[in-house]
C-alpha cells in the first residue's frame, strides 16, 4: 500500500495484482526489443530482457468528507474466459481495502474511469448466488457517454459488475467534466472508450491527475503514437494521449498511471522532444 497527500486530499493505493505482462497484447509495437531499448524504464517498469510489468490497483481518495474509490479492479469470482490472469480471481483485495481504512460500508462514492472489466470488478461481489453491490452506501459515478456506449452490450463485465448497481438504484450518470468536490473533478480523455475520463486533484496549490487507461505503461510516453489494440477509437486514443502528455509534462502535477507498476505515481518530463516518466 502507498499513500500520498495532495494538499488536503489523501490518496491511498490498494493493489489487486502486479504481474509481468506481454505488452504486445495491448500495444503491438511494444515488443521486448523496443522495451529493452528504453533503459529509463528499468527497474520499476521493465526488466533487462524487455519484459514489462503492469499493475491493477484502486486509488482511494479522501476529500471534504467524501471517501472515494477510483476504479474497482477485476474483482473476485468473475468468469473472464480468454483473460487467464483475470479469470475467477480469489484475492485479498477487499480485506486489504479494509486494512487500509476503507471498510466497504464506509465508502460513499465509487468512480469508474471507464467500464472495462478491470475497472468495474469490485463494483459487485458474489453472495448467496447473486451479484450485489460491494459498496452499499456509495453512489456509483459513471460518465453518461460511457454508459450509452456499453449499456446495450452483452459484455460479461457489464452484466455482472455494472447492471447490478444500476438495478440497486446506486448509479449517477454524469458528464465527463463533472466536479465531485472543490478539490476533485473529471476531465474527458476519450479514445480508449467513448466516455473515458481522467481524474484531476487540486488542493492548497498541490496538483495531481489519475490517467485512467489513456495509457497503460510508461513506455507509451516514449511512443505516444503507438496504437492500443483495446482503444475503441485508436486514432483518437493517440491524440488524447499526446495531448495529456503535452499538458502535464514539466508541470508540478503528480501523475498516477492507472496500470503503472509500483510506485504508480511520478512526473512526466520532456527532454529533447521526448516524454519520460520520472518517479
Ligand atoms: Zn484497464
Boltz pocket constraint, residues with backbone or C-beta under 6 A from the ligand:
constraints:
  - pocket:
      binder: B
      contacts: [[A, 116], [A, 118], [A, 119], [A, 213], [A, 259]]
      max_distance: 6.0
